[in-house]
Amino acid sequence: MSSDRRTFAIISHPDAGKTTLTEKLLLAGGAIHLAGEVRARGANRRARSDWMKIEQQRGISVTSSVMTFVRDGLTFNLLDTPGHEDFSEDTYRTLTAVDSAVMVIDAARGIEAQTRKLFEVCRLRSVPIITFINKVDREGLSPFALLDEIADKLALDVTPMNWPVGMGGTYEGLFDFGRSALFRPEQPPEQVDGLGDARLDGLVEGAQLLRDEAELALGGYGGFDEQAYRAGDQTPVFFGSALREYGVEALIDAIAAYAPPPRSQPAAPRPVLPEDPKVSGFIFKVQANMNPAHRDRIAFLRVCSGRFKRGMKLRQVQTGKTIAINSPIFFFAQDRELAETALPGDIIGIPNHGVLRVGDTLTEGETLTFTGIPNFAPEILRRVRLLDPTKTKQLRTALTDMAEEGVTQLFKPLIGSQWIVGVVGQLQLEVLISRLSAEYGVPAEFEPAPFDTARWISAEDPADLKAFMAGRGSAMAEDRDGAPVFLARDQWEVNYVAERAPEIRFSATRERAAA
């Protein structure tokens, strides 16, 4: 049953501890059996979700990954996302494929810029959020300051689900309100008869401070309201330490108990419900070279309705083609196993040779198009210069692969032959160059393009569009789908041209339309 699924993402600012929490959730969920099993040794330790060479070198997540595990009869589909703002496109599209999210906040830093941006994406889609305030065993802001900041900056009702006994150097443990239990480092949980139980005084030195703070917190923030949480209006807050595994069990239990099962998905001409009998789903990510030895390319499909079975033939709505899905796979980061069946909420990988693209809809036949999975206008445009002129074909293959993933966008100027690469952030350029070398053996570097921004253009009257393009040939290009793109030196030029061509629509986003 799809109600047994919990499909969620972990979002955070870089360095808040997201990747460590991912590993510890896998440990708590039984997907691994020993902390460190998914890491390399010494300075190169890393979560299994960070498998790309540049991720290992830089210690950051730069691509979303999927990990599936089963715990207490529930199937958890965990989507780890890049924390760095330069990969916001990948994160945005990943958030279209989940039913809830865990927001990780560093106790010393509070709400940071990228946290707020990712939260706004969740709010746009009414994705409910559980908050995990990490690193309470280090010096940081007070619990009250952290809760108030979440409430004020994110306009969310907050309700603490546990409370730290001291912070940083005075940290002694966590008191779980729901279980009325004290969790101390390297000690079994102690069940007590509420905060007034005198036994607390013999267990922790900060017992009276705990009582005072917890009374204020429970009185000031109110109790947990599952309906408000699922509507995206309230966030239950857990304090803990991912590194030390404090509070992680309580967090995964909360995801199991409160996070919603698969929800309806926005689509045209109608929303898709998980209980709809026919299979449907959408591609939210494509990843090349997860196994570089096989030059593979995997399309990630979020199953939205029906019961998928291996070998099914599904219609690719955008092209009208029928595709037999013979080797679908479930993921544990790079590891994979054949998926015989999949239910709404599940994420399956489809081996793909350039047929499937981000934003594609697959159905058992119905003409549906899932919406809200856009491409974003790049903020940086560059030309790629080959350092080895004999690798022209390999460069084209590599750029096409990565454009399919959404790592970069490709624009072909109508005048001239040199492709232009577009990205959202500077770090994407570093990843692109690294992957060209490591995965394709193509040494290259970037050089400035005469443009800095791009907008997709359209018009009600095709004649208006044709006339506009004819008059600005040197600034016109096509994207990979042949859609017209206006290239500009800066935002000022976009505004200037738009004012003088009111019949033309300039768009910073574009969804892949059905054929």
Residue pairs with C-beta under 8 A, 6 or more apart in sequence:
1 343
2 261
2 262
2 274
2 275
2 343
2 344
2 345
3 261
3 262
4 73
4 74
4 75
4 261
4 343
5 74
5 75
5 77
5 99
5 261
5 262
5 343
5 344
5 345
5 346
6 74
6 75
6 76
6 77
6 99
6 100
6 255
6 256
6 259
6 261
6 345
7 76
7 77
7 79
7 97
7 98
7 99
7 100
7 262
7 302
7 345
7 346
7 347
8 76
8 77
8 78
8 79
8 98
8 99
8 100
8 101
8 102
8 255
8 259
9 78
9 79
9 80
9 81
9 91
9 94
9 95
9 98
9 100
9 101
9 102
10 18
10 21
10 22
10 25
10 78
10 79
10 80
10 81
10 101
10 102
10 104
11 18
11 81
11 83
11 91
11 95
11 101
11 102
11 103
11 104
11 115
11 118
11 119
11 122
12 18
12 83
12 103
12 104
12 105
12 114
12 115
12 118
13 83
13 105
13 106
13 109
13 112
13 113
13 114
13 115
14 60
14 83
14 84
14 114
15 83
15 106
16 83
16 104
16 105
16 106
16 109
16 112
16 115
16 134
17 104
17 106
17 134
17 135
17 242
17 243
18 61
18 80
18 81
18 83
18 104
19 46
19 47
19 49
19 50
19 61
19 80
20 47
20 242
20 243
21 102
21 104
21 132
21 134
21 242
21 248
22 47
22 49
22 67
22 78
22 80
23 32
23 35
23 38
23 39
23 47
23 48
23 49
23 242
24 35
24 242
24 245
24 248
25 76
25 78
25 248
25 251
25 252
26 32
26 38
26 48
26 67
26 69
26 78
27 33
27 34
27 35
27 245
27 248
28 71
28 245
28 248
28 249
28 252
29 69
29 70
29 71
29 76
29 252
30 69
30 70
30 71
31 67
31 69
31 332
32 38
32 48
35 245
36 45
38 47
38 48
38 333
39 45
39 46
39 47
39 48
40 46
40 56
44 56
46 55
46 56
46 59
47 80
47 333
48 67
48 332
48 333
48 334
48 335
49 61
49 65
49 67
49 80
49 333
50 56
50 59
50 60
50 61
50 65
51 65
51 290
51 333
51 334
52 62
52 63
52 431
52 435
53 434
53 435
53 438
54 62
54 430
54 431
54 434
54 435
54 438
55 61
55 62
55 63
60 82
60 83
60 84
61 80
61 81
61 82
61 83
61 84
62 82
62 84
62 87
62 427
62 431
63 82
63 87
63 90
63 287
63 407
64 79
64 80
64 81
64 82
64 90
64 91
64 93
64 94
64 285
65 79
65 80
65 331
65 333
66 77
66 78
66 79
66 80
66 300
66 331
66 333
66 347
66 349
67 77
67 78
67 79
67 80
67 331
67 332
67 333
68 75
68 76
68 77
68 78
68 330
68 331
68 332
68 346
68 347
69 75
69 76
69 78
69 332
70 76
71 252
71 256
72 256
74 256
75 345
75 346
76 252
76 255
76 256
77 345
77 346
77 347
79 94
79 97
79 98
79 347
81 87
81 90
81 91
81 94
81 95
81 118
82 88
82 90
82 91
83 114
84 114
84 425
84 427
85 113
85 114
85 117
85 425
86 423
86 424
86 425
86 426
86 427
86 428
87 424
87 425
87 427
87 428
88 114
88 117
88 118
88 424
88 425
89 375
89 376
89 406
89 424
90 285
90 406
90 407
91 118
91 121
92 121
92 376
93 284
93 285
93 358
93 373
93 406
94 284
94 285
95 101
95 118
95 121
95 122
95 125
95 127
96 125
96 282
96 284
96 302
96 372
96 373
97 282
97 284
97 285
97 300
97 302
97 347
98 127
99 127
99 128
99 259
99 260
99 261
99 262
99 263
99 345
100 127
100 128
100 129
100 130
100 255
100 259
100 260
101 122
101 127
101 128
101 129
101 130
102 129
102 130
102 131
102 132
102 251
102 255
103 115
103 118
103 119
103 122
103 129
103 130
103 131
103 132
103 235
104 132
104 134
104 242
105 111
105 115
105 131
105 132
105 133
105 134
105 146
105 150
106 112
106 134
106 135
106 140
107 133
107 134
107 135
107 136
107 138
107 140
107 141
107 146
107 167
107 239
108 135
108 138
108 139
108 140
108 141
109 140
110 141
110 145
110 146
110 149
111 149
111 150
111 153
111 154
116 153
116 154
119 129
119 154
121 127
122 129
122 232
123 232
125 372
126 231
126 232
127 232
128 229
128 230
128 231
128 232
128 235
128 259
128 260
129 156
129 232
129 235
130 229
130 235
130 236
130 237
130 238
130 251
130 254
130 255
130 258
130 259
131 150
131 158
131 235
131 236
131 237
131 238
132 237
132 238
132 240
132 242
132 247
132 251
133 143
133 146
133 237
133 238
133 239
133 240
134 240
134 241
134 242
135 241
135 242
135 243
136 164
136 167
136 168
136 171
136 174
136 239
136 240
136 241
136 246
136 247
137 167
137 168
137 171
137 241
137 244
137 246
138 168
138 241
139 167
139 168
139 169
140 146
140 167
140 168
141 149
142 167
143 160
143 163
143 164
143 167
143 213
143 217
143 239
144 213
144 216
144 217
147 158
147 160
147 217
147 221
147 237
150 156
150 158
150 235
150 237
151 157
151 158
154 235
156 233
156 234
156 235
157 221
157 222
157 225
157 228
157 233
157 234
157 235
158 221
158 234
158 235
158 237
159 221
159 222
159 223
159 224
159 225
159 234
159 235
159 236
159 237
160 177
160 217
160 218
160 221
160 236
160 237
160 239
161 176
161 177
161 178
161 224
161 236
161 237
161 238
161 250
161 254
162 174
162 175
162 176
162 177
162 183
162 238
162 239
162 240
162 247
162 250
163 174
163 175
163 177
163 210
163 213
163 214
163 217
163 239
164 171
164 173
164 174
164 239
165 171
165 172
165 173
165 174
165 175
165 182
165 204
165 206
165 207
165 209
165 210
166 172
166 206
166 209
170 206
172 184
172 204
172 205
172 206
173 182
173 183
173 184
173 185
173 187
173 204
173 246
174 182
174 183
174 239
174 240
174 246
174 247
174 250
175 181
175 182
175 183
175 195
175 210
175 214
176 182
176 183
176 250
177 214
177 218
179 189
179 191
180 191
180 192
180 193
180 194
181 189
181 190
181 191
181 192
182 189
182 190
182 192
182 200
182 203
182 204
183 189
183 246
183 247
183 250
184 190
184 203
184 204
185 244
185 246
190 199
190 203
192 199
192 200
195 210
195 211
195 214
195 215
196 211
200 207
200 210
200 211
201 207
201 208
204 210
224 234
224 236
224 258
225 234
226 258
228 234
229 235
229 236
229 258
230 258
230 260
236 254
236 258
238 247
238 250
238 251
238 254
239 247
240 246
240 247
240 248
240 250
240 251
241 247
242 248
261 274
261 345
262 274
262 304
262 343
262 344
262 345
263 274
264 271
264 272
264 273
264 274
265 271
265 272
265 282
265 302
265 304
265 370
266 370
266 371
266 372
267 280
267 361
267 368
267 369
267 370
267 371
268 368
268 369
268 371
269 368
270 368
272 280
272 304
272 305
272 368
272 370
273 305
274 304
274 305
274 344
274 345
275 305
276 305
276 306
277 305
277 306
278 305
278 306
278 363
278 364
278 365
278 366
279 303
279 305
279 306
279 307
279 308
279 312
279 314
279 362
279 363
279 364
280 303
280 304
280 305
280 306
280 361
280 362
280 363
280 364
280 366
280 368
280 370
281 301
281 302
281 303
281 304
281 305
281 308
281 361
281 362
281 363
282 301
282 302
282 304
282 359
282 360
282 361
282 362
282 370
282 373
283 299
283 300
283 301
283 350
283 356
283 357
283 358
283 359
283 360
283 361
283 362
284 300
284 302
284 358
284 373
285 299
285 300
285 358
285 405
285 406
286 297
286 298
286 299
286 300
286 352
286 356
286 357
286 358
286 404
286 405
286 406
287 297
287 298
287 300
287 405
288 295
288 296
288 297
288 298
288 401
288 402
288 404
288 405
288 439
289 295
289 296
289 297
289 401
289 435
289 439
290 296
290 298
290 334
291 334
292 438
292 439
296 351
297 351
297 352
297 353
297 354
297 401
297 404
298 329
298 349
298 350
298 351
298 352
299 349
299 350
299 352
299 356
299 357
299 360
300 347
300 348
300 349
300 350
301 328
301 347
301 348
301 349
301 350
301 362
302 345
302 346
302 347
303 342
303 343
303 344
303 345
303 346
303 347
303 348
304 344
304 370
305 344
306 344
306 364
307 341
307 342
307 343
308 325
308 328
308 339
308 341
308 342
308 343
308 346
308 348
309 340
309 341
310 325
310 326
310 327
310 328
310 338
310 339
310 340
310 341
311 324
311 325
311 326
312 324
312 325
312 364
313 322
313 323
313 324
313 325
314 322
314 323
314 325
314 362
314 363
314 364
315 321
315 322
315 323
315 362
315 363
315 364
315 365
316 322
316 323
316 355
316 356
316 360
316 361
316 362
317 360
317 361
317 362
317 363
317 367
317 368
317 369
317 514
317 515
318 357
318 359
318 360
318 361
318 369
318 512
318 513
318 514
318 515
319 515
320 515
321 355
323 355
323 356
323 362
325 350
327 338
327 350
327 351
328 338
328 339
328 342
328 348
328 349
328 350
329 336
329 337
329 338
329 339
329 348
329 349
329 351
330 336
330 337
330 338
330 339
330 342
330 346
330 347
330 348
330 349
331 347
331 349
336 349
339 346
339 348
342 348
350 356
354 400
354 404
357 404
357 512
358 373
358 375
358 404
358 405
358 406
358 512
359 370
359 373
359 374
359 375
359 511
359 512
360 512
361 368
361 369
361 370
361 514
367 514
369 513
369 514
371 511
372 511
373 511
373 512
374 509
374 510
374 511
375 406
375 409
375 479
375 509
375 510
375 511
375 512
376 424
376 508
376 509
377 422
377 453
377 454
377 455
377 456
377 507
377 508
377 509
378 409
378 422
378 423
378 424
378 453
378 454
379 423
379 424
379 425
379 452
379 453
380 422
380 423
380 424
380 425
380 426
380 428
380 429
380 452
381 411
381 420
381 421
381 422
381 449
381 451
381 452
381 453
381 454
381 487
382 420
382 421
382 423
382 429
382 446
382 447
382 448
382 449
383 418
383 419
383 420
383 421
383 446
383 447
383 448
383 449
384 395
384 399
384 419
384 421
384 444
384 445
384 446
384 447
385 444
385 445
385 446
385 447
386 392
386 395
386 442
386 443
386 444
387 443
387 444
387 445
388 442
388 443
391 441
391 442
391 443
394 440
394 441
394 442
395 436
395 440
395 442
395 444
396 419
397 440
398 435
398 436
398 439
398 440
398 442
399 408
399 410
399 419
399 421
400 410
400 480
402 408
402 432
402 435
403 409
403 410
403 480
407 423
407 428
407 431
407 432
407 435
408 421
408 422
408 423
408 428
408 432
409 421
409 422
409 423
409 454
409 479
409 480
410 419
410 420
410 421
410 422
410 479
410 480
411 419
411 420
411 421
411 422
411 454
411 477
411 478
411 479
411 485
411 487
412 419
412 420
412 477
412 478
412 479
413 420
413 474
413 476
413 477
413 487
414 469
414 473
414 476
414 477
414 478
415 473
415 474
415 476
420 449
420 451
420 477
420 487
421 432
421 446
422 454
423 429
423 432
429 446
433 444
433 445
433 446
436 442
436 443
436 444
437 443
437 444
450 487
450 489
451 475
451 487
451 488
451 489
452 488
452 489
452 490
453 487
453 488
453 489
453 490
453 491
453 494
454 477
454 485
454 486
454 487
454 488
455 485
455 486
455 488
455 494
455 506
455 507
455 508
456 479
456 483
456 484
456 485
456 486
456 506
456 507
456 508
456 509
456 510
457 465
457 468
457 469
457 484
457 485
457 486
457 504
457 505
457 506
457 507
458 465
458 484
458 504
458 505
458 507
459 465
459 468
459 503
459 504
459 505
460 503
461 503
464 503
464 504
465 484
465 504
468 501
468 503
468 504
469 476
469 484
472 486
472 497
475 486
475 487
475 488
476 484
476 485
476 486
476 487
477 484
477 485
477 487
478 484
478 485
479 485
479 510
481 512
483 510
486 494
486 497
486 506
488 494
488 497
494 506
497 506
498 504
498 506
